[in-house]
Amino acid sequence: MATVAAVRHVAFEDLGILETLFAKRGDTVVYFDAPVANFTDSALQEADLLVVLGAPIGAFDDALYPFLSAEAECIRRRVASDKAVLGICLGAQLIARVLGAQVNPMGVKEIGFKPLELTNEGKQSPLRHLAGVPVLHWHGDCFGLPQGATSLAYTNVSHERGFSLGGKLLSLELSMESEIYCEQAFSVGNKVLGLQFHLEADTDKIEYWLVGHACELVQAEVDLQQIRNNAKREGQRLQAAAWQTMTEWLDAALT
């Protein structure tokens, strides 16, 4: 049994299906709400696993959200101490930040369900269970690969057709010569895993996401019904693959 400290930025972007997995494993989960958290709390460093969840803000938005500086320092201490850290979306971007990588706007929004492109290393990693499985993407920023990290997955959004990016078909947004690659997952040894996509999202609760991100979705002209339909169609398969992926990673990270 392990202790899990989960840093949450907005209420509906919680551990989702991973919380159920932790419960099945007998792990104890404690949430820390980032906007009001004390990031010097010893529990954040002493927990067996730190999970940093997503948010609709940028990894370098310290001037707007000052708590990010303390949050990044908390992550830095964990990584330096060789303790297990899982970052999802903003969480992965913050790990990339503390490891010296850039996090930049893509110029389009990547929102919806689609499969990953696994690297050769990714095909040998726990992420192999996600091969061919559409996962939930919901971001406009993308991290660079930190020095010393291993790239596990990416997407080439310029090759998508009919996938909602900034509200228009990609063929209308970008020229045929444009190439936009987005790193989707990296690892540092067995203890650190960064995921740009939302492996944790509970597709049965997708309506919370649609309401919580209503302004972003309207501005991006995203088809809400398409997301609902895909969530319903892919949910069961995605949960099974997510649990396989995380179980294998946790078994290695928490030894």
Secondary structure, DSSP 8 states (H G I E B T S, - for coil): --EEEEEESSTTSS-THHHHHHHHHT-EEEEEEGGG--TT-HHHHHSSEEEE---SS-TT-TTT-THHHHHHHHHHHHHHTT-EEEEETHHHHHHHHHTT--EEEEEEEEEEEE--EE-HHHHTSGGGGGTT--EEEEEEEEE---TT-EEEEEEEGGG-SS-EETTEEHHHHS-TT---EEEEEEEETTTEEEESS-TT--GGGHHHHHHHTHHHHHHHT--HHHHHHHHHHHHHHHHHHHHHHHHHHHHHHT-
